[in-house]
Amino acid sequence: MRNFVNLNDLTKQEIMTLITTSLAYKNGELSVPKQTRYVANLFFENSTRTASSFQMAESKLGWQQIQVNPQTSSTQKGESLSDTLKTLGAIGVDAVVLRHHVNEWYVPLIAENSPLIPQLVNAGDGSGQHPSQSLLDLMTIYENFGHFSGLKIRIVGDLSHSRVARSNAEILNRLGAQVSFAGPREWYPTDFDQYGTYQEIDTGIEALDVLMLLRVQHERLADQDNVMFSETTYHQQFGLTHERYDRLQKTAIVMHPAPVNRGVEIADELVEADKSRIFTQMANGVYARIAILASLTEDKINDISID
C-alpha cells in the first residue's frame, strides 16, 4: 500500500490478510520484521491509546521516530499541512502517522501526488474514519469467533460524532455481520441505514454476539447539549448496566474503543468483566498497527480466501 487512510478502500481479502497477519504477530507465528525507516507521528487531536500504540509498533519494527509536536510546530505560524508534510519528506521521513480534526484531511494531499509527501497513515480524521481502530476491532472479533458472517453486532452510543462507528459499521456490513445501532435517536445518522438498522438498546440484546459501546464525545457536542447532559440518565437509558450485561449470552463480548467514561456508557465494575475485551483491544492494537506499517513497505497485500 502507498497509504493507509480508509480500511474500506481495501478488498475483503486484503483486510483478512491484515487481520491474520496481526494475529500471527501476536501469537508468535510470524516474526516482526526489522526495518530501517523514519516516521513522524503528528497528532493534532489528543490521543493516548492510538498514539502510544503506534509508537510501540514503530519501536518493535525498528523504525526511528522523528519528534514533531503539532502544537509547537510551524502549523501554528500558518504553514499548510501540505508544506509541513513536504518538509518532513524533504528531510528524509518515510511515513507520517497523522490525526486531524478535519474529515478526509488526506484526500487533497493524496491528490497532489507529490513525491515529497511521505506515506500517510490515518490515525483518525474528524468524525470520518479511524482505520487502525477498525482493524484492531476486527482482529479482536475474529480472534473470538473465527468469522464475521452472521454475527450479530450492535454499536451503541454517540454514533453521529464517532469515526469508530462509521468505520466499523461499513466494514462489518461488508464482511457479512448483522449490524444494528442504538443510542440517542438524535445522534443517529440516517445514512447508517445502509449498514444496518436502528434498534432500542434492549431489543434482542440476548441474541447479540458483540456489544460495542461508544464514548459520548462532549468536545464535539454543542454547549447546550453538554449543559443538558446527565451521566446517570444516559447510563440508565443507553449504557451497559449490570442488568443488561447479565442478559448477554455467555459467549458474547463487550467492546469499547476507549477512553472509557466509567459509569456512563458502561458500569465501572464491567470494564474488566469476563465478557469485556476492552483491554484486549488495546493490546491487539499494537499488532494491528505493526501489520499496517509493515504493509506500507510491500508492493501489495497478498490475497487469501476468507470465510
Buried (B, 14 or more C-beta within 10 A) or exposed (E): BEBBBBBBEBEBBBBBBBBBBBBBBBEEEBEBBEBEBBBBBBBBBEBEBBBBBBBBBBEBBEBEBBEBEBEEBEBEEEEEBBEBBBBBBEEEBBBBBBBBEEBBBBEEBBEEEEEEBBBBBBBBBBBBBBBBBBBBBBBBBBBBBEEBEEBBBBBBBBBBBBBBBBBBBBBBBBBBBBBBBBBBEEBBBEEBEEBBEBBEBEEEBEEBBBBBBBBBBEEBBEEEBEEEEEEEEBBEBBBBBEEBBEEBEEEBBBBBBBEBBEBBBBBEEBBEBEBBBBEBBBEBBBBBBBBBBBBBBEEEBEEEEBE
